[in-house]
Amino acid sequence: MSTPALPGEPFAEAAGEAVETAVMSVRLIMAIADAVRRHQQRQKKGEEDELPPAEKAAVDAKEELKDLLPADISAALLKDADWPQLAQQMMALKQAGVDLEQLLPRVGEIAVSVRDQVSANEERIAKEGTGEWEKMLRETLPAGPVREAILSSPAWPDMAATMAQMDERGVDVRQLLAAAHDEGLGVDQAIAKVIAAGEAPTTSRDAILSWGPLTEGLDLPKDLDLSDRDRAFRQVAISAQDNQRFTRMVREAMPGRERDADLMVAARQWPVVASRMAKMESAGQPVKEHLAGLMKDTSWETGQGSLGTRLLHATSDALRRPPGTSAAGARPKVSSAAARSQSSTVGPTRAQAPKKGPAPAEPGVAAHREAGPAKQGRTR
């Protein structure tokens, strides 16, 4: 573990978690190198060389570090509680014939990569810190111009931070959002009249093509735009973190078929399926149990269209039916006799022997063909 830096020191101001992690990577690499040295010496000589004295090693190793490691990582190493041990390992490697001028720059490259990865991850987490509030917006506000305006606004991170502060102070943020939505809707309508755009928004082609079983029970915007994936995820209030998690859930549900899962995630309508998974999670439904049906019923392997699209529709179907049931088993069985009685193309058939059980009081009649006043005249 590293010793706490004093306030005001460069390490305390600039190192942070990213450099701390980079230092850990250096210690790990040097420990592995030292283990290799010890093993090699035991194999060749029957014993390993003693480590050089800690104080002298610390001084000599500090000289070796000059210009061979990035300044922030080098400074962090020298302040680390494990520095004396690390220095001994470095000087033991040098005595054993390892060229530190070649080794340390390569170690430095690895440490820089680790530092940058941690920094990027911190930035990503900071950006995705609004995910909780995106979900609250989706649950509280109906799809429409107000919700879309909030989530697409450059000021959205500041709005989410304000919501978090108000929530910590005991404010009912949901109630506040519901009231603000009504005011926002009034503003939207007033401006629409001014710019002569008072008509209802035209339903987008993506919304039309997605309508049906794929969107059953979902609250999706009429102007759904699947051509811009980032915007589509904003429209359905799915954060990048949630999308990655849902993608991982699908891949885990299809062991050995991860490439097929990736094709499905790349499909145009994947944000719609991700939206259904988010809604099920919010309702406490077992998403993973539903996804398990994809490997129990693999009828999606064949059929019309691309594999990714077939799998996408199969996933949507699996999410909507009870876990453990197949696509065929979940569909209601159709009575052929009833179907014939309702058909407009099949004529009268020979009477059939009644089956055991009470006969229906009236033959089934399709809703759109209910009997009306009889018409007189010839029929075709």
ZANU-101957 format. One record per residue (C-alpha): x negated, y negated, z negated; residue number from 1; residue in three letters. Coordinates in Angstrom, 3 decimals. Each point is the difference from the previous one (the first is absolute). Layout:
         u         v         w    k    r
         X         Y         Z  NUM  ala
...
//
This chain:
         u         v         w    k    r
     0.000     0.000     0.000    1  met
    -1.171    -3.544     0.629    2  ser
    -0.601    -2.502    -2.766    3  thr
     2.426    -2.914    -0.107    4  pro
    -1.499    -3.072     1.638    5  ala
    -0.115    -3.289    -1.860    6  leu
     2.385    -2.729     1.137    7  pro
    -1.505    -2.174     2.694    8  gly
    -2.501     2.548     1.272    9  glu
    -0.014     0.510     3.798   10  pro
     0.854     3.655    -0.430   11  phe
     3.045    -0.791    -2.128   12  ala
     1.228    -2.522     2.578   13  glu
    -0.712     1.825     3.264   14  ala
    -0.255     3.733    -0.712   15  ala
     3.474     1.050    -1.029   16  gly
     1.404     3.444     0.518   17  glu
    -1.375     0.302     3.539   18  ala
    -3.661    -0.408    -1.018   19  val
     0.535     2.154    -3.106   20  glu
     1.179     2.797     2.278   21  thr
    -2.939    -0.565     2.356   22  ala
    -2.369     0.366    -2.984   23  val
     1.710     3.285    -0.880   24  met
    -0.636     1.240     3.540   25  ser
    -3.717    -0.880    -0.279   26  val
    -0.274     1.852    -3.305   27  arg
     1.721     3.016     1.523   28  leu
    -2.275     0.124     3.056   29  ile
    -3.149    -0.392    -2.109   30  met
     1.179     2.693    -2.408   31  ala
     0.509     2.376     2.946   32  ile
    -3.447    -0.874     1.396   33  ala
    -1.592     0.606    -3.417   34  asp
     1.767     3.360    -0.291   35  ala
    -1.424     0.988     3.398   36  val
    -3.483    -1.080    -1.138   37  arg
     0.218     2.074    -3.172   38  arg
     1.265     3.056     1.857   39  his
    -2.710    -0.242     2.670   40  gln
    -2.775    -0.307    -2.578   41  gln
     1.315     2.953    -1.991   42  arg
     0.145     2.072     3.184   43  gln
    -3.519    -0.895     1.115   44  lys
    -1.889    -0.506    -3.279   45  lys
     2.078     1.883    -2.532   46  gly
     0.618    -3.189    -1.970   47  glu
     1.125    -3.567     0.569   48  glu
    -2.097    -3.124    -0.559   49  asp
     0.641    -2.112    -3.048   50  glu
     1.804    -3.309     0.464   51  leu
    -2.256    -3.079    -0.251   52  pro
     0.299    -2.138    -3.179   53  pro
     3.227    -2.011    -0.002   54  ala
    -1.500    -3.438    -0.647   55  glu
    -2.638     0.242     2.723   56  lys
     2.473     1.576     2.419   57  ala
     2.450    -2.871    -0.544   58  ala
    -2.667    -2.580     0.906   59  val
    -1.280     1.927     3.040   60  asp
     3.481     0.824     1.282   61  ala
     1.050    -3.651    -0.236   62  lys
    -2.806    -0.860     2.405   63  glu
     1.117     2.759     2.356   64  glu
     3.533    -1.428     0.110   65  leu
    -1.119    -3.346     1.406   66  lys
     1.531    -0.599     3.443   67  asp
     1.018     3.666     0.292   68  leu
     3.525    -0.290    -1.478   69  leu
     2.603    -2.786     0.321   70  pro
    -0.506    -2.683    -2.645   71  ala
     3.331     0.519    -1.789   72  asp
    -0.450     3.778    -0.233   73  ile
    -3.638    -0.337    -1.058   74  ser
     0.928    -2.494    -2.746   75  ala
     2.768     2.284    -1.220   76  ala
    -2.377     2.974    -0.164   77  leu
    -2.520    -1.920    -2.120   78  leu
     2.727    -0.947    -2.500   79  lys
     1.473     3.495    -0.137   80  asp
    -0.403     1.970    -3.235   81  ala
    -1.259     2.993     1.989   82  asp
    -2.700    -2.007     1.791   83  trp
    -2.968     1.511    -1.983   84  pro
     1.055     3.534     0.941   85  gln
     0.613    -1.005     3.620   86  leu
    -3.433    -1.665     0.125   87  ala
    -1.641     3.199    -1.254   88  gln
     1.757     2.016     2.719   89  gln
    -1.131    -2.469     2.681   90  met
    -3.653     0.041    -1.071   91  met
     0.021     3.800    -0.387   92  ala
     1.202     0.252     3.594   93  leu
    -2.801    -2.310     1.124   94  lys
    -2.611     2.079    -1.862   95  gln
     1.430     3.118     1.664   96  ala
    -0.670    -1.496     3.457   97  gly
     3.327    -1.684     0.868   98  val
    -0.383    -3.306     1.884   99  asp
     2.254    -2.395    -1.922  100  leu
    -0.325    -2.636     2.723  101  glu
     1.910     2.351     2.276  102  gln
     2.326     1.536    -2.607  103  leu
     1.227    -3.132    -1.795  104  leu
     1.254    -1.886     3.105  105  pro
     2.082     3.044     0.972  106  arg
     1.365     0.188    -3.555  107  val
     0.724    -3.723     0.243  108  gly
     2.041     0.491     3.178  109  glu
     2.134     2.607    -1.751  110  ile
     0.457    -2.277    -3.041  111  ala
     1.038    -2.932     2.215  112  val
     2.544     2.223     1.747  113  ser
     1.440     1.043    -3.373  114  val
     0.079    -3.612    -1.213  115  arg
     1.814    -1.181     3.137  116  asp
     2.512     2.858    -0.163  117  gln
     0.906    -0.875    -3.586  118  val
     0.295    -3.701     0.886  119  ser
     2.267     0.801     2.948  120  ala
     2.124     2.231    -2.209  121  asn
     0.375    -2.760    -2.581  122  glu
     1.134    -2.386     2.745  123  glu
     2.472     2.568     1.292  124  arg
     1.454     0.565    -3.453  125  ile
     0.284    -3.757    -0.482  126  ala
     1.893    -0.309     3.290  127  lys
     2.259     2.957    -0.789  128  glu
     0.779    -1.226    -3.494  129  gly
     3.270    -1.313     1.431  130  thr
     1.263     3.523     0.747  131  gly
     2.057     0.210    -3.201  132  glu
     1.764    -3.231     0.826  133  trp
     0.536     0.978     3.656  134  glu
     1.843     3.062    -1.273  135  lys
     2.071    -2.143    -2.365  136  met
     0.903    -2.326     2.882  137  leu
     1.063     2.945     2.114  138  arg
     2.167     1.358    -2.790  139  glu
     1.471    -3.381    -0.963  140  thr
     0.470    -1.882     3.260  141  leu
     1.863     1.286     3.066  142  pro
    -1.886     0.196     3.277  143  ala
     0.257    -3.243     1.863  144  gly
    -1.610    -3.370     0.682  145  pro
    -0.662    -0.864    -3.654  146  val
    -1.825     3.197    -0.884  147  arg
    -1.959    -0.084     3.257  148  glu
    -0.962    -3.633    -0.565  149  ala
    -1.304     0.747    -3.502  150  ile
    -2.099     3.020     0.955  151  leu
    -1.466    -1.606     3.134  152  ser
    -0.832    -3.294    -1.693  153  ser
    -3.699    -0.893    -0.524  154  pro
     1.062    -1.074    -3.507  155  ala
     1.332     3.473    -0.864  156  trp
    -2.995     0.990    -2.221  157  pro
     0.514    -3.200    -2.023  158  asp
     3.726     0.719    -0.258  159  met
    -0.716     3.543    -1.221  160  ala
    -2.461    -1.337    -2.589  161  ala
     2.659    -2.428    -1.233  162  thr
     2.518     2.839    -0.283  163  met
    -2.494     2.009    -2.051  164  ala
    -0.589    -2.915    -2.391  165  gln
     3.733    -0.598    -0.435  166  met
     0.589     3.709    -0.579  167  asp
    -2.657     0.013    -2.744  168  glu
     1.835    -2.897    -1.670  169  arg
     3.282     1.894    -0.104  170  gly
     1.741    -1.492     3.034  171  val
     2.418     2.289     1.885  172  asp
    -1.728    -0.290     3.380  173  val
     2.610     2.133     1.795  174  arg
     2.805    -2.323    -1.037  175  gln
    -2.063    -3.012     0.996  176  leu
    -0.737     1.510     3.432  177  leu
     3.674     0.763     0.608  178  ala
     0.907    -3.626    -0.721  179  ala
    -2.899    -1.291     2.116  180  ala
     1.113     2.250     2.871  181  his
     3.400    -1.713     0.180  182  asp
    -1.675    -3.406     0.104  183  glu
    -2.461     1.189     2.633  184  gly
     2.817     1.390     2.100  185  leu
     1.723    -3.372    -0.125  186  gly
    -3.184    -1.713     1.170  187  val
    -0.379     2.509     2.832  188  asp
     3.562    -0.567     1.206  189  gln
    -0.288    -3.786    -0.200  190  ala
    -3.185    -0.053     2.056  191  ile
     1.487     2.494     2.474  192  ala
     2.849    -2.399     0.710  193  lys
    -2.403    -2.868     0.602  194  val
    -1.995     1.963     2.571  195  ile
     3.155     1.401     1.609  196  ala
    -0.777     3.548    -0.998  197  ala
     3.038     0.729    -2.075  198  gly
     0.824     3.258     1.761  199  glu
    -0.661     3.263    -1.764  200  ala
    -3.521     1.246     0.751  201  pro
    -0.188     2.397     2.916  202  thr
    -0.691     3.563    -1.015  203  thr
    -3.472     0.941     1.172  204  ser
    -0.655     2.893     2.368  205  arg
    -1.938     1.799    -2.756  206  asp
     2.952    -0.286    -2.386  207  ala
     2.354     1.360     2.679  208  ile
    -2.239     2.926     0.947  209  leu
    -0.628     0.890    -3.648  210  ser
     3.679    -0.091    -0.979  211  trp
     1.471     3.357    -0.972  212  gly
    -1.271     2.814    -2.260  213  pro
    -3.426    -1.643    -0.159  214  leu
     1.394    -3.133    -1.681  215  thr
     2.966     1.535    -1.841  216  glu
     0.330    -1.646    -3.416  217  gly
    -2.903    -2.399     0.557  218  leu
     0.188    -3.787    -0.217  219  asp
    -2.023    -1.055     3.030  220  leu
    -0.104    -3.433     1.628  221  pro
     1.869    -0.491     3.264  222  lys
    -3.107    -1.513     1.574  223  asp
    -2.198     2.989    -0.838  224  leu
    -3.224    -0.293     2.007  225  asp
    -1.893     3.292     0.247  226  leu
    -2.382    -1.349     2.648  227  ser
    -1.858    -1.896    -2.737  228  asp
    -0.705     2.616    -2.689  229  arg
    -1.190    -2.489    -2.630  230  asp
     3.154    -2.082     0.456  231  arg
     2.166     3.138    -0.019  232  ala
    -1.449     1.032    -3.370  233  phe
     0.643    -3.508    -1.333  234  arg
     3.586     0.170     1.258  235  gln
     0.638     3.233    -1.913  236  val
    -2.101    -1.175    -3.004  237  ala
    -2.593     2.791     0.205  238  ile
    -3.460    -1.046    -1.178  239  ser
    -3.194     1.349     1.563  240  ala
    -0.642     1.914    -3.226  241  gln
     3.444     1.635     0.110  242  asp
    -0.478     0.880     3.671  243  asn
    -3.308     1.721    -0.780  244  gln
     1.633     1.911    -2.855  245  arg
     2.944     1.144     2.130  246  phe
    -2.407     1.054     2.753  247  thr
    -1.982     2.033    -2.517  248  arg
     3.194     1.651    -1.293  249  met
     0.922     1.159     3.502  250  val
    -3.514     1.327     0.681  251  arg
    -0.009     1.884    -3.307  252  glu
     3.393     1.509     0.825  253  ala
    -1.435     1.406     3.260  254  met
    -3.247     1.798    -0.900  255  pro
    -1.880     0.962     3.137  256  gly
     2.244    -2.235     2.114  257  arg
    -1.468    -3.374    -1.015  258  glu
    -0.575    -0.984     3.640  259  arg
     3.699     0.522     0.703  260  asp
     0.833    -2.147    -3.021  261  ala
    -2.282    -2.739     1.331  262  asp
     1.833     0.077     3.333  263  leu
     3.264    -0.529    -1.852  264  met
    -1.382    -2.902    -2.037  265  val
    -1.232    -1.591     3.232  266  ala
     3.488     0.247     1.531  267  ala
     1.813    -3.288     0.621  268  arg
     2.827     0.663    -2.485  269  gln
    -2.179     1.131    -2.928  270  trp
     0.775    -3.211    -2.010  271  pro
     3.659     1.077    -0.029  272  val
    -0.866     3.397    -1.506  273  val
    -2.371    -1.664    -2.491  274  ala
     2.881    -2.287    -0.990  275  ser
     2.150     3.056    -0.764  276  arg
    -2.769     1.499    -2.149  277  met
    -0.261    -3.279    -1.937  278  ala
     3.754    -0.078    -0.566  279  lys
    -0.020     3.594    -1.259  280  met
    -2.858    -0.767    -2.391  281  glu
     1.907    -2.993    -1.367  282  ser
     2.991     2.283    -0.599  283  ala
    -2.192     2.593    -1.761  284  gly
     0.471     2.649     2.681  285  gln
    -2.718     2.686     0.498  286  pro
    -1.542    -1.096     3.297  287  val
    -2.709     2.671    -0.058  288  lys
     2.548     2.791    -0.456  289  glu
     1.889    -1.229     3.046  290  his
    -3.196    -0.223     2.077  291  leu
    -0.853     3.607    -0.871  292  ala
     2.772     1.014     2.403  293  gly
    -2.129    -1.051     2.978  294  leu
    -2.098     3.165    -0.249  295  met
     2.986     2.232    -0.793  296  lys
     1.863    -1.026     3.146  297  asp
    -2.431    -0.666     2.852  298  thr
     2.586    -0.315     2.761  299  ser
    -1.549    -3.416     0.668  300  trp
    -2.940     1.762     1.674  301  glu
     1.972     0.310     3.240  302  thr
     2.563    -2.151     1.754  303  gly
     0.297    -3.165     2.024  304  gln
    -2.175    -3.044    -0.530  305  gly
    -3.419    -0.291    -1.586  306  ser
    -1.006     2.081    -3.007  307  leu
    -0.365    -3.106    -2.176  308  gly
     3.536    -1.170     0.807  309  thr
     1.504     3.473    -0.549  310  arg
    -1.760     0.278    -3.347  311  leu
     1.131    -3.499    -0.983  312  leu
     3.659     0.919     0.520  313  his
    -0.536     3.332    -1.788  314  ala
    -1.498    -1.875    -2.968  315  thr
     2.938    -2.396    -0.116  316  ser
     2.338     3.004     0.071  317  asp
    -1.926     1.760    -2.787  318  ala
     0.212    -3.111    -2.168  319  leu
     3.786    -0.218     0.435  320  arg
     0.908     3.608    -0.704  321  arg
    -0.281     1.858    -3.331  322  pro
    -3.482     1.431    -0.702  323  pro
    -0.412     3.644     0.935  324  gly
     2.635    -0.008     2.757  325  thr
    -0.814     0.366     3.683  326  ser
     1.248    -2.359     2.662  327  ala
     2.425     2.622     1.261  328  ala
     1.178     0.972    -3.484  329  gly
     0.724    -3.602    -0.938  330  ala
     2.361    -0.580     2.938  331  arg
     3.743     0.748    -0.477  332  pro
     1.163     3.065     1.864  333  lys
     2.354    -0.639     2.904  334  val
     3.132     2.071     0.534  335  ser
     0.185     1.002     3.661  336  ser
     3.779     0.369    -0.192  337  ala
     0.390    -3.459    -1.457  338  ala
    -2.346    -1.393     2.612  339  ala
     2.069     1.501     2.811  340  arg
     3.206    -1.368    -1.485  341  ser
    -1.510    -3.483    -0.053  342  gln
    -1.598     0.147     3.432  343  ser
     1.438    -2.091     2.815  344  ser
    -1.540     2.260     2.639  345  thr
     1.018     3.471    -1.161  346  val
     3.523     1.148     0.807  347  gly
     2.326     2.212    -2.065  348  pro
    -1.500     3.348    -0.931  349  thr
     1.523     3.359    -0.717  350  arg
     1.275     0.293    -3.545  351  ala
    -2.434     1.746    -2.307  352  gln
     0.735     2.188    -2.940  353  ala
    -0.019    -2.045    -3.176  354  pro
    -2.803     0.624    -2.457  355  lys
     0.703     0.913    -3.566  356  lys
     0.846    -2.961    -2.189  357  gly
     2.607    -2.757     0.164  358  pro
     0.510    -1.583     3.386  359  ala
    -0.547    -3.740     0.310  360  pro
     3.155    -2.049    -0.171  361  ala
    -0.865    -1.875     3.188  362  glu
    -2.597     0.530     2.707  363  pro
    -3.037    -2.270    -0.280  364  gly
     0.297    -3.151     2.081  365  val
    -2.848    -2.349     0.788  366  ala
     0.410    -3.452    -1.542  367  ala
    -0.147    -1.716     3.381  368  his
     2.671     2.380     1.446  369  arg
     2.742    -0.210    -2.654  370  glu
     3.481     0.566     1.365  371  ala
     2.019    -3.021     1.141  372  gly
     3.257    -0.372     1.899  373  pro
     0.187     2.667     2.690  374  ala
    -0.302    -1.255     3.564  375  lys
     2.283     1.324     2.693  376  gln
    -1.132     0.922     3.445  377  gly
    -2.253     2.375     1.833  378  arg
    -3.405     0.902    -1.298  379  thr
    -3.031     0.698     2.078  380  arg
//
